[in-house]
């Protein structure tokens, strides 16, 4: 279990630290002051609100997905439980990164770096909230636990 947990932790941390590259890319492009849509501010505003709604849906959906994926049948072996924990952790962490990606897309469309940063910070917050914790893994991997 420790090996799978360590791998999940490394993967989650890697996704969190990959957001540093998003910042670098956004700042390099912001220095060039170019955007795809140019002066279509109304379109950017609509897309921004659409992305905010999508991010809200994702953040609510993460809880549901996580809890539904971690419902264990009492007959599952510890190894299969650990496998489900690992898959769920990776999937949830990847979903946590989606807001940062949407913020980057919004930046590419509108050219305003300040459209990117709130999405980035929310994404980082989600990753920190759902970062793998060993006690949670132990509780869910034990054969006595039947729900997350």
C-alpha positions as CSV (number, residue, x, y, z in Angstrom):
1,X,0.0,0.0,0.0
2,X,2.8,2.4,0.8
3,X,4.2,2.0,-2.7
4,X,0.9,2.8,-4.4
5,X,0.3,5.7,-2.0
6,X,3.8,7.1,-2.6
7,X,3.2,6.9,-6.4
8,X,-0.2,8.6,-6.1
9,X,1.4,11.3,-3.9
10,X,4.2,11.9,-6.4
11,X,1.7,12.1,-9.3
12,X,-0.5,14.5,-7.4
13,X,2.5,16.7,-6.5
14,X,3.7,16.6,-10.1
15,X,0.3,17.9,-11.3
16,X,0.4,20.6,-8.7
17,X,3.9,21.7,-9.7
18,X,3.1,21.5,-13.4
19,X,1.0,24.6,-12.9
20,X,4.3,26.6,-12.5
21,X,4.8,26.0,-16.2
22,X,1.4,27.4,-16.9
23,X,2.4,30.6,-15.1
24,X,5.6,30.8,-17.1
25,X,3.7,30.3,-20.4
26,X,1.1,32.8,-19.5
27,X,3.7,35.4,-18.5
28,X,5.8,34.9,-21.6
29,X,2.7,35.3,-23.9
30,X,1.4,38.3,-21.8
31,X,4.7,40.1,-22.6
32,X,3.8,39.9,-26.3
33,X,0.4,41.4,-25.6
34,X,-1.5,39.2,-28.1
35,X,-4.8,37.4,-27.9
36,X,-6.9,35.3,-30.2
37,X,-10.1,37.3,-30.1
38,X,-8.5,40.7,-29.7
39,X,-11.0,43.3,-28.6
40,X,-14.1,41.1,-28.4
41,X,-14.6,41.7,-24.7
42,X,-18.3,40.6,-24.7
43,X,-17.3,37.2,-26.0
44,X,-14.6,36.9,-23.4
45,X,-17.0,37.8,-20.7
46,X,-19.5,35.2,-21.8
47,X,-16.7,32.6,-22.0
48,X,-15.5,33.6,-18.5
49,X,-18.9,33.0,-17.0
50,X,-19.3,29.7,-18.8
51,X,-15.9,28.6,-17.5
52,X,-16.8,29.7,-13.9
53,X,-20.0,27.6,-14.1
54,X,-18.0,24.7,-15.5
55,X,-15.4,25.0,-12.7
56,X,-18.2,25.1,-10.1
57,X,-19.7,21.9,-11.6
58,X,-16.4,20.2,-11.6
59,X,-15.7,21.1,-8.0
60,X,-19.1,19.7,-6.9
61,X,-18.7,16.7,-9.2
62,X,-15.3,15.8,-7.7
63,X,-16.9,15.0,-4.4
64,X,-19.6,12.9,-6.0
65,X,-17.1,11.0,-8.3
66,X,-14.7,10.4,-5.5
67,X,-17.3,9.0,-3.1
68,X,-19.0,6.9,-5.8
69,X,-15.7,5.4,-7.0
70,X,-14.6,4.5,-3.5
71,X,-17.7,2.5,-2.6
72,X,-16.2,-0.9,-1.9
73,X,-17.8,-4.2,-2.0
74,X,-17.0,-6.0,1.3
75,X,-15.6,-8.9,-0.6
76,X,-12.9,-6.8,-2.4
77,X,-9.4,-7.7,-1.5
78,X,-7.0,-5.1,0.0
79,X,-5.1,-5.1,-3.2
80,X,-8.1,-4.2,-5.3
81,X,-9.1,-1.5,-2.8
82,X,-5.7,0.0,-3.1
83,X,-6.0,-0.1,-6.9
84,X,-9.3,1.7,-6.7
85,X,-7.8,4.2,-4.4
86,X,-4.9,4.8,-6.7
87,X,-7.1,5.2,-9.8
88,X,-9.5,7.5,-8.0
89,X,-6.7,9.7,-6.6
90,X,-5.2,10.2,-10.1
91,X,-8.6,10.9,-11.7
92,X,-9.6,13.4,-9.0
93,X,-6.2,15.1,-9.1
94,X,-6.5,15.4,-12.9
95,X,-10.0,16.9,-12.5
96,X,-8.6,19.4,-10.0
97,X,-6.2,20.6,-12.7
98,X,-9.0,21.4,-15.1
99,X,-9.8,24.9,-13.7
100,X,-6.1,26.0,-14.3
101,X,-6.4,24.7,-17.9
102,X,-9.6,26.6,-18.4
103,X,-8.0,29.7,-17.0
104,X,-5.2,29.3,-19.5
105,X,-7.6,28.9,-22.4
106,X,-9.4,32.1,-21.2
107,X,-6.1,33.9,-21.2
108,X,-5.3,32.7,-24.7
109,X,-8.7,33.9,-25.9
110,X,-8.8,37.3,-24.2
111,X,-5.2,38.1,-23.5
112,X,-5.7,39.2,-19.9
113,X,-3.4,37.3,-17.6
114,X,-5.7,38.2,-14.6
115,X,-8.4,36.0,-16.1
116,X,-5.9,33.1,-15.6
117,X,-4.8,33.5,-12.0
118,X,-8.1,33.0,-10.2
119,X,-8.6,29.7,-12.0
120,X,-5.1,28.7,-11.3
121,X,-5.4,29.4,-7.6
122,X,-8.7,27.6,-7.4
123,X,-7.2,24.6,-9.1
124,X,-4.3,24.6,-6.7
125,X,-6.7,24.8,-3.7
126,X,-8.6,21.8,-5.1
127,X,-5.4,19.8,-5.5
128,X,-4.4,20.6,-1.9
129,X,-7.8,19.7,-0.6
130,X,-7.8,16.4,-2.4
131,X,-4.1,15.6,-2.0
132,X,-3.7,11.9,-1.0
133,X,-3.5,11.4,2.8
134,X,-2.1,8.2,4.2
135,X,-4.6,7.9,7.0
136,X,-7.4,8.2,4.5
137,X,-5.8,5.5,2.4
138,X,-5.3,3.2,5.4
139,X,-8.9,3.6,6.5
140,X,-10.3,2.9,3.0
141,X,-7.9,0.0,2.2
142,X,-8.7,-1.9,5.4
143,X,-11.0,-4.8,4.9
144,X,-13.3,-3.4,7.7
145,X,-14.3,-0.3,5.8
146,X,-17.1,-0.5,3.3
147,X,-17.5,3.2,2.3
148,X,-15.2,6.2,1.9
